[in-house]
Amino acid sequence: LSSEELSCFINRLEASPESPKRDLVLLCLQLGGQRPSQLLRVRLVDLDLSARTLTLYDPKGARTQPRTHVLPIPEAAIRILVSLSERATTLFSTGDGKSPLLFTGDGIRGLRVETVSAMVNSLARQMMEARELREGFELRDLRRTCETMLAAIGISSDIRAQIQSHGLGGVQARHYDRHNYMAAKRATLEAWNQYLQRLVEGRTGDVIPMQQYR
């Protein structure tokens, strides 16, 4: 998506009725283009509001165990995650000893990615009808849009990889690079959300590219 198209999409998304599926898509964007399937697996125990971190588990690739993917929570995402945690605690009723899922309709079954995709498809159709889009898009296109825009505001490829959890399976990443990049990821996500806010407000002219992290 272009910056104008993403702005229109976010405005339509925020105007949608509050629901776990709407919150999931907003968080995918606010957290720099996370995979929806990974966010859907998040449980209450993975959320640390005091430390402002969210732990995801990345099973992609030839891994015997999912790779831990810890993200700092930007200020813009706090309200949604507090609401989701309160809702999950209230609905939780499985009694099986597991921590409750954050994205659930009834406290037992997790939200399905197909449900989220259907909502995004519906918003994309509305945008096409309103001539706010050059062509249609799908849920998966939001991740690529985020990475492209992160690059455009000066975020280096290694920090983008750390935020989106891709390309980290090499020998250097597994054994030699012990830096967890948390400070850089936190600064990047705060800058990214300021950028998104400027887009939504139509203030694209005053966006200042960030100095690249190395």
C-alpha positions as CSV (number, residue, x, y, z in Angstrom):
1,L,0.0,0.0,0.0
2,S,1.0,3.6,-0.5
3,S,1.2,5.9,2.5
4,E,-2.2,7.5,1.4
5,E,-3.8,4.0,1.1
6,L,-2.5,2.9,4.4
7,S,-3.8,6.1,6.0
8,C,-7.3,5.4,4.6
9,F,-7.2,1.8,5.7
10,I,-6.2,2.7,9.3
11,N,-8.9,5.3,9.5
12,R,-11.5,2.8,8.3
13,L,-10.1,0.2,10.7
14,E,-10.3,2.5,13.7
15,A,-13.9,3.4,12.8
16,S,-14.9,-0.2,12.8
17,P,-16.7,-1.7,15.8
18,E,-14.4,-2.7,18.6
19,S,-13.6,-6.4,18.4
20,P,-10.6,-8.8,18.9
21,K,-10.2,-9.0,15.1
22,R,-10.0,-5.3,14.7
23,D,-7.5,-5.1,17.6
24,L,-5.4,-7.8,16.1
25,V,-4.9,-5.9,12.8
26,L,-4.2,-2.7,14.6
27,L,-1.5,-4.5,16.6
28,C,0.0,-6.1,13.5
29,L,0.5,-2.5,12.2
30,Q,1.6,-0.9,15.5
31,L,4.1,-3.7,16.2
32,G,5.8,-3.1,12.8
33,G,4.2,-5.8,10.7
34,Q,3.9,-8.9,12.8
35,R,2.5,-12.1,11.4
36,P,-1.1,-12.4,12.4
37,S,-0.8,-16.1,12.9
38,Q,1.9,-15.5,15.6
39,L,-0.2,-12.8,17.4
40,L,-3.2,-15.1,17.4
41,R,-1.2,-17.6,19.6
42,V,-0.3,-15.1,22.2
43,R,-1.5,-15.9,25.8
44,L,-1.9,-13.7,28.8
45,V,1.3,-15.0,30.3
46,D,3.2,-13.7,27.2
47,L,2.2,-10.1,28.0
48,D,4.3,-8.2,30.5
49,L,2.7,-4.8,30.9
50,S,5.1,-3.7,33.7
51,A,8.2,-4.3,31.4
52,R,6.1,-3.4,28.3
53,T,7.1,-6.4,26.4
54,L,5.1,-9.0,24.4
55,T,6.6,-12.4,23.7
56,L,5.8,-14.2,20.5
57,Y,7.0,-17.7,19.3
58,D,8.2,-18.1,15.8
59,P,7.9,-21.7,14.5
60,K,8.9,-20.9,10.9
61,G,11.8,-22.8,9.4
62,A,13.4,-26.1,10.4
63,R,13.1,-25.5,14.1
64,T,12.5,-28.2,16.7
65,Q,11.4,-25.5,19.1
66,P,9.8,-22.1,18.2
67,R,12.2,-19.2,18.4
68,T,11.4,-16.7,21.2
69,H,10.6,-13.3,19.7
70,V,10.3,-10.5,22.3
71,L,8.9,-7.2,21.2
72,P,8.8,-3.9,23.2
73,I,5.3,-2.5,23.4
74,P,5.1,1.0,22.0
75,E,2.9,3.6,23.8
76,A,0.3,3.5,21.0
77,A,-0.4,-0.3,21.6
78,I,-0.7,-0.2,25.4
79,R,-4.4,0.7,25.5
80,I,-5.4,-2.2,23.2
81,L,-3.2,-4.7,25.1
82,V,-4.6,-3.6,28.5
83,S,-8.2,-4.0,27.2
84,L,-7.4,-7.5,25.6
85,S,-5.8,-8.7,28.9
86,E,-8.7,-7.6,31.0
87,R,-11.2,-9.2,28.5
88,A,-9.2,-12.5,28.4
89,T,-9.1,-12.7,32.2
90,T,-12.9,-12.1,32.4
91,L,-13.8,-14.6,29.7
92,F,-11.3,-17.3,30.7
93,S,-13.2,-20.5,31.6
94,T,-11.3,-23.5,30.2
95,G,-10.0,-24.8,33.6
96,D,-7.2,-26.7,31.9
97,G,-4.4,-24.8,33.6
98,K,-3.3,-22.9,30.5
99,S,-2.9,-19.2,30.4
100,P,-5.9,-17.6,28.5
101,L,-5.5,-16.5,24.9
102,L,-5.6,-12.8,24.2
103,F,-7.5,-13.1,21.0
104,T,-10.6,-15.1,21.7
105,G,-14.3,-14.7,21.3
106,D,-15.5,-16.9,24.1
107,G,-12.4,-17.5,26.3
108,I,-11.9,-21.0,25.0
109,R,-11.4,-20.9,21.2
110,G,-8.9,-18.7,19.6
111,L,-9.7,-16.3,16.9
112,R,-9.1,-17.7,13.4
113,V,-6.9,-16.0,10.9
114,E,-9.6,-16.5,8.2
115,T,-12.0,-14.3,10.3
116,V,-9.4,-11.6,10.4
117,S,-8.7,-11.9,6.7
118,A,-12.4,-11.6,5.9
119,M,-12.6,-8.3,7.8
120,V,-9.6,-6.9,5.9
121,N,-11.0,-8.0,2.6
122,S,-14.3,-6.3,3.4
123,L,-12.5,-3.0,4.2
124,A,-10.4,-3.3,1.0
125,R,-13.6,-3.7,-1.0
126,Q,-15.0,-0.6,0.6
127,M,-11.9,1.3,-0.2
128,M,-12.0,0.1,-3.8
129,E,-15.6,1.3,-4.1
130,A,-14.6,4.7,-2.6
131,R,-11.7,4.9,-5.1
132,E,-9.2,5.0,-2.2
133,L,-7.1,2.1,-3.7
134,R,-5.3,1.4,-6.9
135,E,-5.9,-2.3,-6.5
136,G,-7.1,-4.8,-3.9
137,F,-5.0,-6.1,-1.1
138,E,-5.1,-8.9,1.5
139,L,-4.1,-9.3,5.2
140,R,-0.6,-10.6,4.3
141,D,0.1,-7.4,2.3
142,L,0.1,-5.3,5.5
143,R,3.4,-7.0,6.7
144,R,5.1,-6.1,3.4
145,T,3.8,-2.6,3.5
146,C,5.2,-2.1,7.0
147,E,8.7,-3.3,6.1
148,T,8.7,-1.1,3.0
149,M,7.8,1.9,5.0
150,L,10.2,1.1,7.8
151,A,13.0,1.1,5.2
152,A,11.7,4.4,3.8
153,I,12.1,6.2,7.1
154,G,15.6,4.9,7.5
155,I,15.4,1.7,9.6
156,S,18.3,-0.6,8.7
157,S,17.7,-4.1,7.4
158,D,19.1,-5.8,10.6
159,I,16.7,-3.9,12.8
160,R,13.8,-4.6,10.5
161,A,14.7,-8.3,10.6
162,Q,14.7,-8.2,14.4
163,I,11.3,-6.5,14.5
164,Q,9.7,-8.8,12.0
165,S,11.5,-11.9,13.0
166,H,12.8,-13.0,9.6
167,G,16.2,-13.9,8.3
168,L,17.5,-14.7,11.8
169,G,18.3,-18.4,11.3
170,G,22.0,-18.2,10.3
171,V,25.0,-19.3,12.3
172,Q,25.9,-15.7,13.3
173,A,22.4,-15.0,14.6
174,R,22.2,-18.3,16.5
175,H,25.6,-18.4,18.1
176,Y,27.5,-15.1,17.9
177,D,25.1,-12.2,18.1
178,R,23.9,-12.1,21.7
179,H,22.7,-8.5,21.6
180,N,18.9,-8.6,22.0
181,Y,18.4,-5.3,20.2
182,M,15.7,-4.3,22.7
183,A,16.7,-0.6,22.9
184,A,16.9,-0.3,19.1
185,K,13.6,-2.1,18.7
186,R,11.8,0.1,21.3
187,A,13.1,3.3,19.7
188,T,12.2,2.1,16.2
189,L,8.6,1.1,17.1
190,E,8.0,4.4,18.9
191,A,9.2,6.3,15.8
192,W,7.1,4.0,13.6
193,N,4.0,4.7,15.5
194,Q,4.7,8.5,15.4
195,Y,5.0,8.0,11.6
196,L,1.6,6.1,11.4
197,Q,0.0,8.9,13.5
198,R,1.2,11.5,11.0
199,L,-0.1,9.4,8.1
200,V,-3.6,9.2,9.8
201,E,-3.6,12.9,10.5
202,G,-2.5,13.7,6.9
203,R,0.8,15.2,8.1
204,T,3.2,13.4,5.7
205,G,5.2,16.4,4.8
206,D,6.9,16.7,8.3
207,V,8.1,13.1,8.5
208,I,11.8,13.1,9.3
209,P,13.7,9.9,8.5
210,M,15.4,8.2,11.4
211,Q,19.1,7.8,11.7
212,Q,19.8,4.2,10.8
213,Y,20.7,1.8,13.6
214,R,23.8,-0.3,13.0
